[in-house]
Amino acid sequence: MWAFAFVAVAASVVGLFLTLWRPRYRPSTRTVPAAALPYSDVQFTANDAKRAFAAVGVQLVPKSRIPGVVTTIGSRNDAFEVDVFGDPRRVNALGGSPEIIVDSHGNYVPIPRTCTSGIADAERWRGNVRVVVRCADRAHAQLLSTGARALASL
């Protein structure tokens, strides 16, 4: 009998607490800072990027595409992500910047060119083509130099 009364009182207290204290979703009010794209005109296509990476031994497969804005291709094991951006005016019209990510402290930061503590990715650009590697995986992080060689051959 005491156990039943205790459970009933506990349930009532919890119900009253949740009725009076309603957790509410509060969306973030921070906006992604704008950053200029590192290119002003389209120089390369996704096929150009595929050929350049094939030349250094990396086969790229389609991942996603927003026509006229960006085509993402990458390695089957996701060691590489290669983004081939389109007309910079269309890319900028989407808002935000492909150059900005969130670090481990929740701050907006530019994606670094080398693997850096607290930031999951590193990138390299050549014209409108960007290669991104995942630094959390040490084997992937070492592939940054392979991506740089592929970009140099564009």
Order of alpha helices (4+ residues) and beta strands (2+ residues): alpha-alpha-beta-beta-beta-alpha-beta-beta-beta-beta-alpha-alpha
